[in-house]
Amino acid sequence: MKRSYVLILICLFLFSSCTSQKVEKVTSSDSLYIRKIENLPEDLMMGMDVSSLLSLEQSGVKYYDFDGTEKDLLEILAENGINTIRVRVWNDPFDEAGHGYGGGNCNIDTAVEIGKRAAKYGLKLLVDFHYSDFWADPSKQMAPKAWKDLAIEDKANALYEYTKESLKKLKDAKVDVSMVQLGNETNNGMAGEKIWMNVIYHLMANGAKAIREVYPKALIAVHFANPENKDNYLDLASKLAYYDLDYDVFATSYYPYWHGTLDNLTSVLNEISDKYGKKTLIVETSYANSSEDSDFFANTISDYSAVTKDYPYSLQGQTNCMLDIIDTAVNKINNCLGICYWEGAWISVNQSSYEENLKLWEEYGSGWASSYAKAYDPDDAGKYYGGSAVDNQAFFDSNGHVLESLKVFELCKKGNVIDLKAESVEDTYIDVDIADPIVLPDKVNAILSDNSKSQIEVVWDAFDEKAIKGKGIGETLIHGKAEGLDAICHLNLIEYNYLKNASFEEDGNKTNTPSSWNVNAIKNSDELYVETKKTDSLSGENHYHFWSKASDSVEFELYQEVKNLKEGNYKFSISIMGGDAGNQEVYAFVKIDDQIIETAPMKINGYNNWSTGLIDQFAYDGSSDLKVGIYVRCSGEGGGAWGKIDDAKLNSAEE
């Protein structure tokens, strides 16, 4: 009896040690407004890619919860609503001497170690096979070193064996694999192959076969990037169907600053899901909480990045971005399994210096690439190796302390309402005619906690108007404060053009009478219309075109009646180019009460040899009828004549 009892206790202990630990979920936030996402299913994927975790820990990185207690990163993620961990897998990310290429040195052994720890906290694993020895994305899909010279049939068999052996390692370690990717952002091929029959029919099909054999219940995903290119996505989906690939999930990257709108994302994924009966997934996404860099290596996203910025770079901005993406996945996209945030814990390995960080990046592979990667990828990683380019998009500060925004994944299930406050100020953009006084707005748009906007008063720093205008046309930044928040005004000095449709861009191809313009056809030219042809335009796509075959058949006026112009001094210009003009009379003109008061001669003298007629100053009383335009008469050289008119400008000439 006693012996049996002891055996039972031992078995219970062993069983409990192999099962998931109970994780206490976060319950509220004092600083973030988090709206409740309606209709959110219990099994929605709330994923996080943490592929760099082991190399970061080897470099000395530690993670701390909201109480300041050091914990396993995966436990902190589980406490905050993350239920799936994603890991990338490279075949052999090491050089001949065993030096890691970086990016976490992520091979299958890394995935097994992270997967075992994930299972400890009840987290599933999403395995992302790149089928490369290093980064694979739309710009590069390099074959692993061992497969480089293989024929397609041999490469397909090698991929099958590699996938099967890798998944067996995970299964033997009792890792809960819920999904497996057949490649990473495979828009332009995979494993060195670019012909779709090779990529899908041979490689992906063999990968899918291995997955079904080892993890029959795991979902199989394909993964692409750039959903803003809808036609390309639809073409990729049709190719998968044509080659009858066995897969379950059409997964996409969606980075808001690069990949278009959520409405477009919804449209393209719904069309694919409806047509092919596939599940969908936003398998990579992220957003910046700051424009600052913390590891002495430049970030891909900052205040100076040429990207679309729909949310402030703040904790609340990061939160609101994730809320909108989750809401879209739940309530707009058909059959969407959820989202997965990319490398949300890839922070600085050290706070001392670039040199100290570089030593750690090189030794442990905790930067995006090491110098050793040049043996495999000399043109990219071999030149630009370094640290984390996404530390300002993580959910942890540079010292490893969790940020409040991580709570979004748990608290969006019930919401977290606080008093709304101004989180940041939207940049202000104004155009000012260089001839007018500079007047800045007295209110700016504040972005509130719920991402709505409200006007608040602003106080601008003092500025020297004369000095700004002395720099001439262009942009000047003026700073200020609005309720204690930084405000920026982008003041753009321009020469305001008082003409409408000044370069004919409002019109379609072969419009006879341009919008806002009048044509007086004195003789019967064969062609007088707006033409859409960028190579023949001075700017934009359109210009006004004329041509006639018979001699002495080109004579017309093109002019605009200007309304509501105040009294003052002005200047007018317009440009022309063309050929075969022969005897000609061409000039820009200004008419007041139908009387020409100023002209500027012009010359038609060859293709793309533009002639500009400039009337540099004329006085206008503010009430008379005013017309500005161009007169053209050509006898033709051996027949008719042709030409193009573009870029009319009516500007102030006040000193």
C-alpha positions as CSV (number, residue, x, y, z in Angstrom):
1,M,0.0,0.0,0.0
2,K,2.7,2.5,1.0
3,R,4.9,1.6,-2.0
4,S,1.9,2.0,-4.4
5,Y,1.1,5.4,-2.8
6,V,4.7,6.6,-3.3
7,L,4.6,5.4,-6.9
8,I,1.4,7.3,-7.5
9,L,2.9,10.5,-6.0
10,I,5.9,10.1,-8.3
11,C,3.7,9.7,-11.3
12,L,1.6,12.7,-10.4
13,F,4.8,14.8,-9.9
14,L,6.2,13.7,-13.2
15,F,2.9,14.4,-15.0
16,S,2.6,17.9,-13.5
17,S,6.2,18.7,-14.4
18,C,5.4,18.0,-18.0
19,T,2.2,20.0,-18.3
20,S,1.8,23.7,-18.7
21,Q,2.3,26.0,-15.8
22,K,-0.6,28.2,-14.7
23,V,-0.1,31.7,-16.1
24,E,-1.7,34.8,-14.4
25,K,-3.2,37.1,-17.0
26,V,-2.9,40.9,-16.8
27,T,-6.2,42.5,-15.8
28,S,-6.0,46.3,-16.4
29,S,-3.9,49.3,-17.5
30,D,-3.7,52.6,-15.8
31,S,-2.2,54.4,-18.8
32,L,-3.7,52.9,-22.0
33,Y,-7.1,53.2,-23.5
34,I,-7.9,49.9,-25.1
35,R,-11.3,49.4,-26.7
36,K,-12.9,46.0,-26.6
37,I,-12.8,44.0,-29.8
38,E,-16.2,42.6,-30.4
39,N,-16.8,39.0,-31.5
40,L,-13.2,38.0,-30.6
41,P,-13.0,34.1,-30.6
42,E,-11.3,32.2,-27.8
43,D,-9.0,30.5,-30.3
44,L,-7.9,33.6,-32.2
45,M,-4.1,33.4,-32.8
46,M,-2.3,36.1,-30.8
47,G,1.2,35.3,-31.9
48,M,4.7,36.7,-31.4
49,D,7.8,35.9,-33.3
50,V,10.8,35.7,-30.8
51,S,13.3,33.9,-33.0
52,S,16.2,35.9,-31.7
53,L,15.5,35.0,-28.0
54,L,18.3,32.5,-27.3
55,S,21.0,34.7,-28.8
56,L,19.7,37.7,-26.9
57,E,19.9,35.8,-23.7
58,Q,23.4,34.6,-24.5
59,S,24.3,38.2,-25.0
60,G,23.1,39.1,-21.5
61,V,19.6,40.3,-22.1
62,K,17.1,39.7,-19.3
63,Y,13.3,40.3,-19.3
64,Y,11.2,41.7,-16.5
65,D,7.5,41.8,-15.8
66,F,5.4,44.7,-14.7
67,D,6.5,44.2,-11.0
68,G,10.1,44.4,-12.1
69,T,10.6,40.6,-11.5
70,E,13.0,38.8,-13.9
71,K,11.1,36.1,-15.8
72,D,11.3,33.9,-18.8
73,L,10.2,36.1,-21.7
74,L,7.7,33.4,-22.8
75,E,6.0,33.5,-19.4
76,I,5.6,37.3,-19.7
77,L,4.2,36.9,-23.2
78,A,1.7,34.3,-22.0
79,E,0.6,36.6,-19.1
80,N,-0.2,39.3,-21.7
81,G,-2.4,37.3,-24.0
82,I,0.1,35.7,-26.4
83,N,-0.9,32.1,-27.2
84,T,1.5,31.3,-30.1
85,I,5.2,31.6,-30.6
86,R,6.7,31.8,-34.1
87,V,10.2,30.8,-34.9
88,R,12.1,31.0,-38.1
89,V,14.3,28.1,-39.1
90,W,17.3,28.3,-41.4
91,N,19.0,25.1,-42.7
92,D,22.6,26.0,-41.8
93,P,23.2,29.6,-40.6
94,F,27.0,29.1,-40.0
95,D,30.2,29.4,-41.9
96,E,32.8,26.7,-42.3
97,A,34.4,27.7,-39.1
98,G,31.1,27.5,-37.2
99,H,30.6,31.3,-36.9
100,G,26.9,32.2,-36.9
101,Y,25.4,34.5,-39.5
102,G,23.4,36.3,-36.9
103,G,19.7,37.0,-36.8
104,G,19.5,34.6,-33.9
105,N,21.5,31.9,-35.6
106,C,18.1,30.2,-36.0
107,N,18.4,26.5,-36.9
108,I,16.1,23.7,-36.0
109,D,17.8,23.2,-32.6
110,T,17.0,26.8,-31.7
111,A,13.3,26.1,-32.7
112,V,13.3,23.0,-30.5
113,E,14.7,24.9,-27.4
114,I,12.2,27.8,-27.8
115,G,9.4,25.3,-28.6
116,K,10.0,23.3,-25.4
117,R,10.0,26.5,-23.3
118,A,6.8,27.7,-25.1
119,A,5.0,24.4,-24.2
120,K,5.9,25.0,-20.6
121,Y,3.6,28.0,-20.6
122,G,0.8,26.5,-22.8
123,L,2.0,28.2,-25.9
124,K,1.7,26.7,-29.4
125,L,4.6,26.9,-31.9
126,L,4.4,28.2,-35.5
127,V,7.4,26.9,-37.5
128,D,8.6,29.2,-40.2
129,F,10.9,27.3,-42.6
130,H,12.8,29.7,-44.8
131,Y,14.5,26.9,-46.8
132,S,17.6,29.0,-46.9
133,D,20.7,29.4,-44.7
134,F,19.8,33.0,-43.9
135,W,17.1,35.6,-44.4
136,A,14.5,34.9,-47.2
137,D,12.2,37.6,-48.4
138,P,10.7,38.9,-51.7
139,S,14.1,40.4,-52.6
140,K,16.1,37.2,-52.1
141,Q,15.4,33.4,-51.9
142,M,18.8,31.8,-51.8
143,A,19.2,28.1,-51.8
144,P,20.9,26.5,-48.7
145,K,24.6,25.8,-49.3
146,A,23.9,22.0,-49.3
147,W,21.2,22.3,-52.0
148,K,22.8,24.9,-54.2
149,D,23.9,22.6,-57.1
150,L,21.1,20.0,-56.9
151,A,18.7,19.3,-59.8
152,I,15.1,20.2,-58.9
153,E,14.0,16.5,-58.2
154,D,17.0,16.1,-55.9
155,K,16.4,19.4,-54.2
156,A,12.7,18.5,-53.7
157,N,13.7,15.2,-52.0
158,A,16.3,17.0,-49.9
159,L,13.6,19.5,-48.8
160,Y,11.3,16.6,-47.9
161,E,13.9,14.8,-45.8
162,Y,15.0,18.0,-44.1
163,T,11.5,19.1,-43.2
164,K,10.6,15.6,-41.9
165,E,13.7,15.3,-39.8
166,S,13.3,18.8,-38.4
167,L,9.7,18.2,-37.4
168,K,10.5,14.9,-35.8
169,K,13.0,16.7,-33.6
170,L,10.2,19.0,-32.5
171,K,7.8,16.1,-32.0
172,D,10.3,14.1,-30.0
173,A,10.7,17.1,-27.7
174,K,6.9,17.2,-27.3
175,V,6.5,20.7,-28.8
176,D,3.0,21.7,-29.7
177,V,3.3,22.6,-33.3
178,S,0.1,24.2,-34.6
179,M,1.2,25.5,-37.9
180,V,4.1,25.2,-40.3
181,Q,5.1,27.6,-43.1
182,L,6.3,26.5,-46.5
183,G,8.9,29.3,-46.9
184,N,9.0,32.9,-45.9
185,E,7.6,35.8,-48.1
186,T,8.0,33.6,-51.2
187,N,6.6,36.2,-53.7
188,N,9.5,35.6,-56.2
189,G,10.5,32.0,-55.5
190,M,12.0,29.8,-52.9
191,A,15.2,28.0,-52.1
192,G,16.9,29.4,-55.2
193,E,14.1,28.4,-57.6
194,K,12.1,31.0,-59.5
195,I,10.0,28.9,-61.8
196,W,6.6,28.4,-60.1
197,M,6.3,24.7,-61.2
198,N,9.6,24.1,-59.4
199,V,8.6,26.2,-56.3
200,I,5.1,24.9,-55.8
201,Y,4.8,21.5,-57.6
202,H,8.2,20.2,-56.5
203,L,9.4,22.1,-53.4
204,M,6.3,23.2,-51.5
205,A,4.5,20.0,-52.3
206,N,7.3,17.9,-50.8
207,G,7.3,20.2,-47.7
208,A,3.6,19.7,-47.3
209,K,3.9,16.0,-47.6
210,A,6.5,15.9,-44.8
211,I,4.3,18.1,-42.5
212,R,1.2,15.8,-43.0
213,E,3.3,12.8,-42.1
214,V,4.8,14.2,-38.9
215,Y,2.2,16.7,-37.6
216,P,-1.0,15.7,-39.4
217,K,-3.1,18.1,-37.3
218,A,-0.9,21.1,-37.9
219,L,-2.0,23.7,-40.4
220,I,0.1,24.3,-43.5
221,A,0.7,27.9,-44.5
222,V,2.1,29.7,-47.5
223,H,3.5,33.2,-46.8
224,F,3.7,36.2,-49.1
225,A,4.4,40.0,-48.7
226,N,3.2,43.2,-50.3
227,P,-0.6,42.8,-50.1
228,E,-0.9,46.3,-51.5
229,N,-0.2,44.8,-54.9
230,K,-3.6,43.0,-55.1
231,D,-3.2,41.7,-58.7
232,N,0.1,40.0,-57.7
233,Y,-1.6,38.3,-54.7
234,L,-4.5,37.1,-56.8
235,D,-2.0,35.7,-59.3
236,L,0.0,33.9,-56.6
237,A,-3.2,32.3,-55.2
238,S,-4.2,31.2,-58.7
239,K,-0.8,29.5,-59.2
240,L,-1.1,27.6,-55.9
241,A,-4.5,26.4,-57.1
242,Y,-3.2,25.5,-60.6
243,Y,-0.5,23.2,-59.1
244,D,-3.0,21.9,-56.6
245,L,-0.8,22.5,-53.5
246,D,-1.9,20.9,-50.3
247,Y,-2.1,23.9,-47.9
248,D,-4.6,25.4,-45.4
249,V,-3.6,29.0,-44.8
250,F,-2.8,31.9,-47.1
251,A,-0.6,34.1,-44.8
252,T,0.6,37.6,-45.4
253,S,3.0,40.1,-44.0
254,Y,1.3,43.4,-43.2
255,Y,3.4,46.3,-42.0
256,P,1.1,49.4,-41.9
257,Y,3.8,51.8,-43.0
258,W,4.6,49.8,-46.2
259,H,1.7,47.6,-47.1
260,G,-1.3,49.8,-47.8
261,T,-4.6,50.1,-46.1
262,L,-6.4,47.7,-43.9
263,D,-9.4,48.0,-46.3
264,N,-7.2,46.8,-49.2
265,L,-5.8,44.0,-47.1
266,T,-9.4,42.9,-46.3
267,S,-10.4,43.0,-49.9
268,V,-7.5,40.9,-51.2
269,L,-7.6,38.3,-48.5
270,N,-11.4,37.9,-48.7
271,E,-11.3,37.4,-52.4
272,I,-8.7,34.7,-52.0
273,S,-10.5,33.0,-49.1
274,D,-13.8,33.1,-50.8
275,K,-12.5,31.8,-54.2
276,Y,-10.2,29.1,-52.9
277,G,-11.7,28.2,-49.5
278,K,-8.5,28.9,-47.5
279,K,-8.0,30.3,-44.1
280,T,-6.0,33.5,-43.8
281,L,-3.5,34.9,-41.4
282,I,-1.6,38.1,-40.7
283,V,1.6,36.3,-39.9
284,E,3.9,39.3,-39.6
285,T,3.1,42.8,-38.4
286,S,4.6,45.5,-36.1
287,Y,4.5,49.2,-35.3
288,A,7.0,51.6,-33.6
289,N,6.4,53.0,-30.1
290,S,9.2,55.5,-30.5
291,S,11.5,57.1,-33.1
292,E,14.5,56.6,-30.9
293,D,17.3,54.0,-31.4
294,S,18.6,52.2,-28.3
295,D,21.4,49.9,-29.6
296,F,23.6,52.2,-31.7
297,F,22.3,50.6,-35.0
298,A,19.8,52.4,-37.2
299,N,16.2,51.4,-37.2
300,T,14.1,50.7,-40.2
301,I,11.4,53.0,-38.9
302,S,12.0,56.4,-37.4
303,D,10.6,59.9,-37.7
304,Y,12.7,60.4,-40.8
305,S,11.6,57.3,-42.6
306,A,9.8,57.7,-45.9
307,V,6.8,55.7,-44.7
308,T,3.1,56.2,-44.1
309,K,2.6,57.0,-40.4
310,D,-1.1,56.4,-39.4
311,Y,-0.5,56.4,-35.7
312,P,1.9,58.3,-33.4
313,Y,5.1,56.6,-32.5
314,S,4.1,56.1,-28.9
315,L,2.9,53.3,-26.6
316,Q,-0.7,54.3,-27.2
317,G,0.0,54.6,-31.0
318,Q,1.5,51.1,-31.0
319,T,-1.5,49.9,-29.1
320,N,-4.1,51.5,-31.4
321,C,-2.4,50.1,-34.4
322,M,-2.5,46.6,-33.0
323,L,-6.2,47.1,-32.0
324,D,-7.1,48.1,-35.6
325,I,-5.3,45.1,-37.0
326,I,-6.8,42.7,-34.6
327,D,-10.3,44.2,-35.2
328,T,-9.8,43.8,-38.9
329,A,-8.7,40.2,-38.5
330,V,-11.7,39.4,-36.4
331,N,-14.5,41.4,-37.9
332,K,-13.6,42.1,-41.5
333,I,-11.3,39.4,-43.0
334,N,-13.0,36.1,-43.8
335,N,-11.6,32.9,-42.0
336,C,-8.7,34.9,-40.5
337,L,-6.9,32.9,-37.8
338,G,-5.4,36.0,-36.2
339,I,-2.2,37.9,-36.1
340,C,1.5,37.4,-35.3
341,Y,3.7,40.3,-34.2
342,W,7.3,40.1,-35.5
343,E,10.2,40.1,-33.1
344,G,8.5,42.0,-30.3
345,A,11.3,41.4,-27.9
346,W,14.4,42.1,-30.1
347,I,16.0,44.8,-27.9
348,S,19.5,46.2,-27.4
349,V,22.0,43.8,-26.0
350,N,24.0,46.5,-24.2
351,Q,23.8,50.2,-23.4
352,S,27.5,51.0,-23.4
353,S,28.6,51.6,-27.0
354,Y,28.4,50.4,-30.6
355,E,31.7,48.7,-30.2
356,E,30.6,46.7,-27.1
357,N,27.3,45.7,-28.9
358,L,29.2,44.6,-32.0
359,K,31.3,42.1,-30.0
360,L,28.1,40.5,-28.7
361,W,26.3,40.6,-32.1
362,E,29.3,38.9,-33.6
363,E,29.8,36.3,-30.9
364,Y,26.2,35.3,-30.3
365,G,24.4,36.3,-33.5
366,S,22.1,38.7,-31.6
367,G,22.2,41.4,-34.3
368,W,20.3,41.1,-37.6
369,A,23.5,39.9,-39.3
370,S,27.1,39.3,-38.4
371,S,30.2,39.9,-40.5
372,Y,30.4,36.1,-41.0
373,A,27.3,36.2,-43.1
374,K,29.3,37.7,-46.0
375,A,30.4,34.1,-46.9
376,Y,26.7,33.4,-47.8
377,D,25.2,36.8,-48.5
378,P,28.0,39.2,-49.5
379,D,25.9,41.8,-51.2
380,D,23.6,42.6,-48.2
381,A,24.4,41.1,-44.8
382,G,28.1,41.1,-45.7
383,K,28.0,44.8,-46.1
384,Y,25.4,46.1,-43.7
385,Y,25.7,43.7,-40.7
386,G,24.9,45.0,-37.3
387,G,22.3,45.1,-34.5
388,S,18.5,45.2,-34.2
389,A,16.7,47.5,-36.6
390,V,13.4,47.0,-34.7
391,D,14.2,47.8,-31.1
392,N,11.8,50.7,-31.2
393,Q,9.0,48.4,-32.3
394,A,9.5,46.0,-29.4
395,F,7.2,45.6,-26.3
396,F,10.2,45.9,-23.9
397,D,12.4,48.9,-23.2
398,S,16.2,48.8,-23.8
399,N,16.7,47.3,-20.3
400,G,14.2,44.5,-20.8
401,H,11.4,45.9,-18.8
402,V,8.0,45.1,-20.3
403,L,6.1,48.1,-21.8
404,E,2.4,48.8,-21.1
405,S,1.5,48.3,-24.8
406,L,2.0,44.6,-24.5
407,K,-1.2,44.4,-22.6
408,V,-3.2,45.0,-25.8
409,F,-3.3,41.4,-26.7
410,E,-5.1,40.4,-23.4
411,L,-7.1,43.5,-22.6
412,C,-8.7,43.9,-26.0
413,K,-10.8,40.9,-25.0
414,K,-12.7,43.0,-22.5
415,G,-11.5,46.6,-23.0
416,N,-9.7,49.0,-20.7
417,V,-11.4,52.4,-20.5
418,I,-9.5,55.4,-19.1
419,D,-10.1,59.2,-19.4
420,L,-9.1,60.3,-22.9
421,K,-6.1,62.6,-23.1
422,A,-3.9,64.1,-25.8
423,E,-1.2,61.6,-26.6
424,S,0.6,63.5,-29.3
425,V,0.2,66.3,-31.8
426,E,-0.3,65.8,-35.5
427,D,2.2,67.6,-37.6
428,T,0.8,70.7,-39.3
429,Y,1.4,71.4,-43.0
430,I,0.7,74.8,-44.5
431,D,1.6,76.5,-47.9
432,V,2.2,80.2,-47.8
433,D,2.8,82.4,-50.8
434,I,6.2,84.0,-50.5
435,A,4.6,87.4,-51.2
436,D,2.2,87.1,-48.3
437,P,2.8,87.4,-44.5
438,I,3.5,84.2,-42.7
439,V,0.5,83.4,-40.4
440,L,0.6,80.1,-38.5
441,P,-2.6,78.4,-37.2
442,D,-3.5,79.0,-33.6
443,K,-4.8,75.4,-33.1
444,V,-3.5,72.0,-34.1
445,N,-4.9,68.5,-34.1
446,A,-4.2,66.5,-31.0
447,I,-4.4,62.7,-31.3
448,L,-6.3,61.3,-28.3
449,S,-5.9,58.0,-26.6
450,D,-8.5,56.4,-28.7
451,N,-6.8,57.6,-31.9
452,S,-9.5,60.3,-32.5
453,K,-8.5,63.9,-33.0
454,S,-9.4,67.2,-31.3
455,Q,-8.3,70.8,-31.9
456,I,-6.1,72.3,-29.1
457,E,-4.4,75.6,-28.8
458,V,-0.7,75.9,-29.8
459,V,2.1,78.4,-29.0
460,W,4.7,78.5,-31.7
461,D,8.4,79.4,-31.1
462,A,9.4,82.8,-32.3
463,F,10.7,82.9,-35.9
464,D,12.4,85.4,-38.2
465,E,10.1,85.9,-41.2
466,K,12.6,87.8,-43.2
467,A,15.2,85.1,-42.7
468,I,12.8,82.4,-43.7
469,K,11.8,84.2,-46.9
470,G,15.4,85.0,-47.6
471,K,15.9,81.3,-48.1
472,G,13.4,81.3,-50.9
473,I,10.9,78.7,-52.0
474,G,10.9,75.5,-49.8
475,E,10.1,74.1,-46.4
476,T,11.0,75.4,-43.0
477,L,10.2,73.6,-39.7
478,I,8.7,75.7,-36.9
479,H,8.4,74.1,-33.5
480,G,5.9,74.8,-30.7
481,K,4.0,73.5,-27.7
482,A,0.4,72.4,-27.4
483,E,-0.7,71.4,-23.9
484,G,2.9,70.5,-23.1
485,L,3.2,68.3,-26.2
486,D,5.7,68.9,-29.0
487,A,4.2,70.5,-32.1
488,I,5.8,70.9,-35.6
489,C,4.6,73.1,-38.4
490,H,5.9,72.3,-41.9
491,L,5.9,75.8,-43.4
492,N,6.2,75.5,-47.2
493,L,6.9,78.8,-49.0
494,I,5.5,78.7,-52.5
495,E,4.8,81.0,-55.4
496,Y,1.0,80.6,-55.4
497,N,-0.4,79.9,-58.8
498,Y,-3.7,81.8,-59.2
499,L,-4.6,79.8,-62.3
500,K,-6.8,76.7,-62.2
501,N,-5.8,73.5,-64.0
502,A,-2.5,75.3,-64.9
503,S,-0.9,72.2,-66.5
504,F,-4.0,70.6,-67.8
505,E,-3.8,67.6,-65.4
506,E,-7.6,67.8,-64.6
507,D,-8.5,66.8,-68.2
508,G,-8.6,63.4,-69.9
509,N,-6.8,62.5,-73.1
510,K,-8.1,64.4,-76.2
511,T,-10.3,66.8,-74.3
512,N,-11.1,69.6,-76.8
513,T,-11.6,72.5,-74.4
514,P,-9.5,72.1,-71.2
515,S,-11.2,72.7,-67.8
516,S,-11.1,76.4,-66.7
517,W,-9.6,77.4,-70.1
518,N,-11.0,78.9,-73.3
519,V,-9.9,78.2,-76.9
520,N,-10.4,80.7,-79.7
521,A,-9.8,78.8,-82.9
522,I,-9.1,81.6,-85.4
523,K,-8.3,79.1,-88.2
524,N,-9.3,75.5,-88.6
525,S,-6.4,73.5,-87.2
526,D,-6.8,69.7,-87.5
527,E,-6.0,69.0,-83.8
528,L,-6.5,71.2,-80.8
529,Y,-6.9,69.2,-77.6
530,V,-5.4,68.1,-74.3
531,E,-3.0,65.2,-74.8
532,T,-1.9,62.7,-72.2
533,K,1.8,61.9,-72.9
534,K,4.3,62.3,-70.2
535,T,7.4,62.4,-72.5
536,D,5.9,65.4,-74.3
537,S,4.9,67.3,-71.2
538,L,7.0,69.9,-69.3
539,S,5.5,68.5,-66.1
540,G,2.9,66.0,-65.1
541,E,1.2,63.7,-67.7
542,N,-0.8,66.2,-69.7
543,H,-0.3,69.2,-72.0
544,Y,-2.2,71.2,-74.6
545,H,-1.5,69.8,-78.1
546,F,-1.9,71.4,-81.6
547,W,-1.3,70.0,-85.1
548,S,-2.5,70.8,-88.6
549,K,-1.5,69.4,-92.0
550,A,-2.3,72.4,-94.3
551,S,-0.1,75.5,-94.4
552,D,-1.5,78.6,-92.8
553,S,-4.0,76.6,-90.8
554,V,-2.6,77.1,-87.3
555,E,-3.9,80.1,-85.5
556,F,-5.5,80.2,-82.1
557,E,-5.6,81.7,-78.6
558,L,-5.6,79.6,-75.4
559,Y,-6.5,81.7,-72.4
560,Q,-8.0,81.7,-68.9
561,E,-10.4,84.3,-67.4
562,V,-9.1,85.0,-63.9
563,K,-11.7,85.7,-61.2
564,N,-11.6,87.1,-57.6
565,L,-8.0,88.3,-57.9
566,K,-7.1,91.1,-55.5
567,E,-5.5,94.3,-56.5
568,G,-1.7,94.1,-56.8
569,N,1.3,93.4,-59.0
570,Y,1.5,90.0,-60.8
571,K,3.6,88.0,-63.2
572,F,2.5,85.5,-65.9
573,S,4.4,82.8,-67.8
574,I,3.6,79.9,-70.1
575,S,5.7,77.5,-72.1
576,I,5.6,76.0,-75.6
577,M,7.6,73.6,-77.7
578,G,7.1,72.1,-81.2
579,G,8.3,72.0,-84.8
580,D,7.7,72.6,-88.5
581,A,6.4,76.1,-87.6
582,G,7.8,78.0,-90.5
583,N,6.9,81.7,-90.4
584,Q,5.4,82.1,-86.9
585,E,4.1,84.5,-84.3
586,V,3.9,83.2,-80.8
587,Y,3.5,85.2,-77.5
588,A,2.2,85.1,-74.0
589,F,-0.3,87.9,-73.2
590,V,-2.2,89.7,-70.5
591,K,-5.5,91.3,-71.4
592,I,-7.5,93.7,-69.2
593,D,-11.0,94.4,-70.4
594,D,-10.1,92.5,-73.6
595,Q,-7.2,94.9,-74.4
596,I,-3.7,93.5,-74.6
597,I,-1.5,95.3,-72.0
598,E,1.6,93.1,-72.0
599,T,3.1,90.4,-74.2
600,A,6.2,88.2,-74.1
601,P,7.5,86.7,-77.4
602,M,8.1,82.9,-77.7
603,K,9.7,80.7,-80.3
604,I,8.8,77.2,-81.6
605,N,12.2,75.7,-82.4
606,G,12.3,71.9,-81.9
607,Y,11.2,68.9,-79.9
608,N,11.5,69.3,-76.2
609,N,13.2,72.6,-76.7
610,W,10.8,74.5,-74.4
611,S,10.4,78.3,-74.8
612,T,8.9,80.2,-71.9
613,G,7.1,83.5,-72.3
614,L,7.5,85.6,-69.1
615,I,5.7,88.8,-68.4
616,D,7.5,89.6,-65.2
617,Q,5.2,92.4,-63.9
618,F,1.9,93.9,-64.6
619,A,-0.6,95.9,-62.4
620,Y,-4.1,94.7,-61.8
621,D,-6.8,96.9,-60.2
622,G,-8.8,94.0,-58.6
623,S,-12.0,94.6,-60.5
624,S,-11.5,94.6,-64.3
625,D,-11.8,91.6,-66.5
626,L,-8.5,89.8,-66.6
627,K,-7.4,87.2,-69.2
628,V,-4.0,85.5,-69.5
629,G,-2.9,83.1,-72.2
630,I,-1.0,82.4,-75.4
631,Y,-1.4,83.3,-79.0
632,V,0.0,80.9,-81.7
633,R,0.2,81.5,-85.5
634,C,2.3,79.2,-87.7
635,S,2.4,79.2,-91.5
636,G,4.0,75.8,-91.4
637,E,7.2,74.6,-93.0
638,G,6.3,72.7,-96.2
639,G,2.8,72.3,-94.7
640,G,1.3,72.4,-91.3
641,A,2.9,72.7,-87.8
642,W,2.7,71.1,-84.4
643,G,3.4,71.9,-80.8
644,K,2.7,71.4,-77.1
645,I,1.8,74.0,-74.5
646,D,2.2,73.5,-70.7
647,D,2.8,75.0,-67.2
648,A,1.0,78.3,-67.2
649,K,1.7,80.3,-64.0
650,L,0.1,83.5,-62.6
651,N,2.0,84.5,-59.5
652,S,2.3,87.5,-57.2
653,A,5.0,89.9,-58.1
654,E,4.9,91.9,-54.9
655,E,8.2,92.7,-53.4
